[in-house]
Amino acid sequence: MATNESGSNRLEMHPILSKEDRKNKELEHIIQRLEQGTTLTHFKRKYPKIERKYFRVRLDTRQLMWFALASNQNGPSSFIRGILDLREIKEIRLGLANNDDQSILDTTTNDTDVVRKWERNQCFIVYYGTGFNLKTLTCAASSSTECEQWIRGLRYLAKDSLNAPHEQQMDIWLRKEISSVDVAELTSCDEIKMKDLKSFLHRNSYKISSQQLKKFFLELDINRSGSLSWRKFRQAFYERLLFDERILTELFIDYFDQRDDDDNEQMSTDNLYRFLMDEQHDDDNNELIRTLLASYFYGNNARLQIERPYLNGQEFSNELWDQRAHSMVTNDMDRPLTHYWIASSHNTYLTGDQVRSESSVDCYARALRMGCRCIEIDCWDGPDGKPVIYHGHTLTSKIRFIDVLRTINEHAFITNEYPIILSVENHCSLPQQRYMANVFREIFGDNLLTEPLDKNGNEMPSPNQLKRKIIIKHKKLPDSSSTNNQDTNLIETATDFDPSNSIKSGRLYLECNEPKGWRPFYFMLTPTNRIQSMTTLPQAI
């Protein structure tokens, strides 16, 4: 916490809620409750147990933390079990969304009475991370009301953290970096000692000698108290460590045409307007300038009341980096579909390599939410007459065709409404292909494109014409004149290459010349064929 002029301590934080959201007292109450924290049941995938932990949100660093319970079970202990950055939250789902997540409850305990005490509306799953394969945090609240509060509050904070102004995001990152993870020091930004500053600079690869660091620290620590207030540290970080104003002002020297009393360059309103027109090619809109100016004063509009308002170098830098100032790029989406590059995914269902990794329906949700408009479905005959999806002739796991379609239907148009192309690699027999056709129609309904939009058209329809449509890309069956022979060949091929119909399958070592030695391959023996993988398997599975 910083000390103001009257000597009182207060935590310097920008308002979490906008003016519009502050009118919503219910949401404000939810945020306050999440900051205070509650006890939730945590389900762990890797261990056959469940644990009750204390969860709370730290607003100044925008993190979700969970702790082991204290001995009296009424609050957090001093031991942090996990931390989650709210900016990394990609999705929060109510309940247990699919069979994979249902298995969490089934395997956590042998006591079925314990498993059954949670209802679907008491559970939620947080998907987070920076990679394609997301991490999950699965919890159960004591009531459906508490569960709804956690979901609503976390969704709001995750979105608000991503959309915060650039300077506020830098403040959040700075507090997170300088803060201790010890529960007793959760608000330890009030005093930054030299050892904290040294550790902070080292973690962020900022090279400075001990002598230079000591000199820098003493220049700021005028009272020789041995520590810096958060306000002083923040100012020094921006002005002397992160941001060299001279670089920016020299680069845009033509726009910084006035100086303040301390001889620092300033950009006038007229020159900001000229910069937006000449460099950014923005619309001729004077109101935009006043909006940009107002957004960087955090509610203090005193400088806006003067005759010639201005931006200093740091405020101009914030404007350049702020996502709110980035104009939306408007593309022409009325040309034929074949005129565009399409974001595509290959082997969409795989979480890892193509030999032995897991297949997951969540990969389809992730790809669609990341903006993919063309995804692959690799279909093979299933043992119950219903197709499965996996990487054929490998050790990859199988997922149900119908589960994949349900996931696609749920997530297809959340990111945008432009058409989805399903690239179907079909290895199924005709009976199971008929099942696929029925399921396509049943799940996608009117969104499934089954007829040309313009039967007399001589070019493909545009993305705008195909909004919210699902297009199947698939090889056509042969003409009816050769259907019988083709049917037989197709069924025989699918049967021969299905591992479930093999006589023997597994790992077999072959002696190889390059590299010399015995190498493992995947083999499958069927009544008519011996099938071998093209690449070697890992030495251990």
CORJONOR-V422217 format. One record per residue. N is the residue number from 1. RES is the residue in one small letter. OMEGA is omega in radians with two decimals (999 if undefined). Layout:
n;res;omega
N;RES;OMEGA
N;RES;OMEGA
This chain:
n;res;omega
1;m;-3.14
2;a;3.13
3;t;3.13
4;n;-3.02
5;e;-3.13
6;s;3.09
7;g;3.14
8;s;-3.14
9;n;3.04
10;r;3.12
11;l;-3.14
12;e;3.11
13;m;3.00
14;h;-3.11
15;p;3.12
16;i;-3.05
17;l;3.05
18;s;-3.13
19;k;-3.12
20;e;-3.11
21;d;3.12
22;r;3.07
23;k;3.14
24;n;-3.07
25;k;-3.13
26;e;3.12
27;l;3.12
28;e;3.11
29;h;3.13
30;i;-3.14
31;i;3.12
32;q;-3.13
33;r;3.10
34;l;3.10
35;e;3.09
36;q;3.08
37;g;3.08
38;t;3.10
39;t;3.12
40;l;3.03
41;t;-3.08
42;h;3.08
43;f;-3.10
44;k;-3.12
45;r;-2.95
46;k;-3.06
47;y;-3.10
48;p;3.14
49;k;3.02
50;i;-3.12
51;e;3.01
52;r;-3.11
53;k;3.13
54;y;-3.12
55;f;3.06
56;r;3.10
57;v;3.03
58;r;-2.98
59;l;-3.05
60;d;3.08
61;t;-3.13
62;r;3.12
63;q;2.97
64;l;-3.12
65;m;3.01
66;w;-3.00
67;f;2.91
68;a;-3.13
69;l;3.06
70;a;-3.07
71;s;3.14
72;n;3.09
73;q;-3.08
74;n;-3.11
75;g;-3.08
76;p;2.97
77;s;3.14
78;s;-3.06
79;f;3.10
80;i;3.12
81;r;-3.12
82;g;3.11
83;i;-3.12
84;l;3.10
85;d;-3.08
86;l;3.12
87;r;-3.10
88;e;3.14
89;i;-3.13
90;k;-3.09
91;e;3.04
92;i;-3.09
93;r;3.04
94;l;3.05
95;g;-3.14
96;l;-2.86
97;a;-3.10
98;n;-3.07
99;n;3.12
100;d;-3.11
101;d;3.08
102;q;-3.13
103;s;3.10
104;i;-3.13
105;l;-3.06
106;d;-3.03
107;t;-3.07
108;t;-3.08
109;t;3.08
110;n;-3.12
111;d;-3.07
112;t;3.11
113;d;3.11
114;v;-3.13
115;v;-3.01
116;r;-3.05
117;k;3.08
118;w;3.06
119;e;-3.11
120;r;-3.09
121;n;3.03
122;q;-3.05
123;c;3.02
124;f;-3.12
125;i;3.08
126;v;3.06
127;y;-3.06
128;y;3.13
129;g;3.13
130;t;3.12
131;g;3.13
132;f;3.10
133;n;-3.03
134;l;3.00
135;k;3.14
136;t;3.02
137;l;-3.07
138;t;-3.07
139;c;3.03
140;a;3.12
141;a;-3.12
142;s;-3.14
143;s;3.11
144;s;3.12
145;t;3.12
146;e;3.10
147;c;3.13
148;e;3.12
149;q;3.12
150;w;-3.13
151;i;-3.10
152;r;-3.12
153;g;-3.13
154;l;3.10
155;r;-3.14
156;y;-3.07
157;l;3.11
158;a;3.14
159;k;-3.12
160;d;3.14
161;s;3.13
162;l;-3.06
163;n;-3.12
164;a;3.08
165;p;-3.07
166;h;-3.11
167;e;3.11
168;q;3.08
169;q;3.07
170;m;3.10
171;d;3.13
172;i;3.12
173;w;-3.10
174;l;3.10
175;r;-3.12
176;k;-3.12
177;e;-3.03
178;i;-3.07
179;s;3.03
180;s;3.08
181;v;3.08
182;d;-3.09
183;v;-3.14
184;a;-3.07
185;e;-3.04
186;l;3.07
187;t;-3.01
188;s;3.10
189;c;-3.10
190;d;-3.14
191;e;3.13
192;i;3.13
193;k;-3.08
194;m;-3.14
195;k;3.09
196;d;3.14
197;l;3.13
198;k;3.11
199;s;3.13
200;f;-3.12
201;l;3.13
202;h;-3.13
203;r;-3.09
204;n;3.00
205;s;3.07
206;y;-3.05
207;k;3.10
208;i;-3.13
209;s;3.13
210;s;3.14
211;q;3.11
212;q;3.13
213;l;3.13
214;k;3.11
215;k;3.12
216;f;-3.11
217;f;-3.11
218;l;3.08
219;e;-3.13
220;l;-3.11
221;d;-3.06
222;i;-3.10
223;n;-3.11
224;r;3.13
225;s;-3.13
226;g;3.13
227;s;3.12
228;l;3.03
229;s;3.12
230;w;-3.12
231;r;-3.10
232;k;3.11
233;f;-3.13
234;r;-3.14
235;q;3.14
236;a;-3.14
237;f;-3.10
238;y;-2.97
239;e;-2.99
240;r;-3.13
241;l;-3.04
242;l;-2.89
243;f;3.03
244;d;-3.02
245;e;-3.08
246;r;-3.14
247;i;-3.09
248;l;-3.10
249;t;3.09
250;e;3.14
251;l;-3.13
252;f;-3.02
253;i;-3.12
254;d;-3.08
255;y;3.10
256;f;-2.94
257;d;3.14
258;q;-3.10
259;r;3.08
260;d;-3.09
261;d;3.13
262;d;3.10
263;d;3.04
264;n;-3.11
265;e;3.09
266;q;3.09
267;m;-3.11
268;s;3.10
269;t;-3.13
270;d;-3.12
271;n;3.03
272;l;3.09
273;y;3.13
274;r;3.10
275;f;-3.13
276;l;-3.13
277;m;-2.99
278;d;-3.05
279;e;-3.07
280;q;-3.13
281;h;3.10
282;d;3.11
283;d;3.11
284;d;-3.01
285;n;-3.12
286;n;-3.13
287;e;3.10
288;l;-3.10
289;i;-3.14
290;r;3.08
291;t;3.11
292;l;3.11
293;l;-3.08
294;a;-3.03
295;s;-3.08
296;y;3.14
297;f;3.07
298;y;3.04
299;g;3.12
300;n;-3.04
301;n;-3.08
302;a;-3.09
303;r;3.10
304;l;-3.09
305;q;3.14
306;i;-3.01
307;e;-3.11
308;r;3.12
309;p;-3.02
310;y;2.98
311;l;2.98
312;n;-3.05
313;g;-3.11
314;q;3.13
315;e;3.08
316;f;3.08
317;s;3.12
318;n;3.13
319;e;-3.13
320;l;-3.07
321;w;-3.02
322;d;-3.12
323;q;-3.14
324;r;-3.13
325;a;3.13
326;h;-3.13
327;s;3.09
328;m;3.10
329;v;-3.10
330;t;3.13
331;n;3.07
332;d;-3.10
333;m;-3.12
334;d;3.08
335;r;3.13
336;p;-3.08
337;l;-3.10
338;t;3.14
339;h;-3.00
340;y;2.87
341;w;-3.06
342;i;3.10
343;a;-2.99
344;s;3.13
345;s;3.10
346;h;-3.08
347;n;-3.01
348;t;-2.99
349;y;-3.02
350;l;3.07
351;t;-3.10
352;g;-3.06
353;d;-3.05
354;q;-3.09
355;v;-2.99
356;r;-3.09
357;s;3.13
358;e;2.96
359;s;-3.07
360;s;3.07
361;v;-3.13
362;d;3.10
363;c;3.10
364;y;3.10
365;a;-3.11
366;r;-3.11
367;a;-3.14
368;l;3.14
369;r;3.07
370;m;3.04
371;g;3.12
372;c;3.09
373;r;3.07
374;c;-3.10
375;i;-3.02
376;e;3.05
377;i;-3.09
378;d;-2.93
379;c;3.10
380;w;3.12
381;d;3.06
382;g;-3.06
383;p;-3.09
384;d;-3.12
385;g;-3.14
386;k;-3.02
387;p;3.02
388;v;-3.13
389;i;3.05
390;y;3.12
391;h;-2.96
392;g;3.10
393;h;3.11
394;t;3.13
395;l;3.11
396;t;-3.12
397;s;-3.07
398;k;3.04
399;i;-3.06
400;r;3.12
401;f;-3.07
402;i;3.09
403;d;3.12
404;v;-3.13
405;l;3.10
406;r;3.11
407;t;3.11
408;i;-3.12
409;n;-3.11
410;e;-2.99
411;h;-2.96
412;a;-2.95
413;f;3.10
414;i;-3.13
415;t;3.06
416;n;-3.03
417;e;3.14
418;y;-2.93
419;p;3.05
420;i;3.07
421;i;3.08
422;l;3.11
423;s;-3.03
424;v;3.00
425;e;-2.89
426;n;3.07
427;h;-3.02
428;c;3.03
429;s;-3.10
430;l;3.11
431;p;3.14
432;q;3.01
433;q;3.10
434;r;3.07
435;y;3.12
436;m;-3.12
437;a;3.13
438;n;-3.12
439;v;3.06
440;f;-3.11
441;r;-3.08
442;e;-3.03
443;i;-3.07
444;f;3.07
445;g;-3.08
446;d;3.12
447;n;-3.13
448;l;3.13
449;l;-3.09
450;t;-3.14
451;e;3.08
452;p;3.09
453;l;3.11
454;d;-3.09
455;k;-3.13
456;n;-3.11
457;g;-3.13
458;n;3.06
459;e;-3.10
460;m;3.05
461;p;-3.09
462;s;3.05
463;p;3.11
464;n;3.11
465;q;-3.08
466;l;-3.12
467;k;3.12
468;r;3.06
469;k;3.09
470;i;-3.06
471;i;3.11
472;i;3.07
473;k;-2.95
474;h;3.06
475;k;3.13
476;k;3.04
477;l;-3.14
478;p;3.13
479;d;-3.09
480;s;-3.11
481;s;-3.12
482;s;-3.04
483;t;-3.04
484;n;3.13
485;n;-3.12
486;q;3.11
487;d;-3.10
488;t;-3.13
489;n;-3.10
490;l;-3.12
491;i;-3.13
492;e;-3.14
493;t;-3.12
494;a;-3.13
495;t;-3.09
496;d;-3.03
497;f;3.10
498;d;-3.12
499;p;-3.12
500;s;3.13
501;n;-3.09
502;s;3.05
503;i;-3.13
504;k;3.08
505;s;3.11
506;g;-3.08
507;r;3.11
508;l;-3.09
509;y;3.07
510;l;3.08
511;e;-3.06
512;c;3.11
513;n;-3.14
514;e;-0.21
515;p;-3.02
516;k;3.11
517;g;3.14
518;w;-3.08
519;r;-3.12
520;p;3.05
521;f;3.03
522;y;-3.14
523;f;3.03
524;m;-3.13
525;l;3.11
526;t;3.12
527;p;-3.06
528;t;-3.03
529;n;2.91
530;r;-3.03
531;i;-3.11
532;q;3.09
533;s;-3.11
534;m;-3.10
535;t;3.13
536;t;3.06
537;l;3.01
538;p;-3.09
539;q;3.13
540;a;-3.13
541;i;999
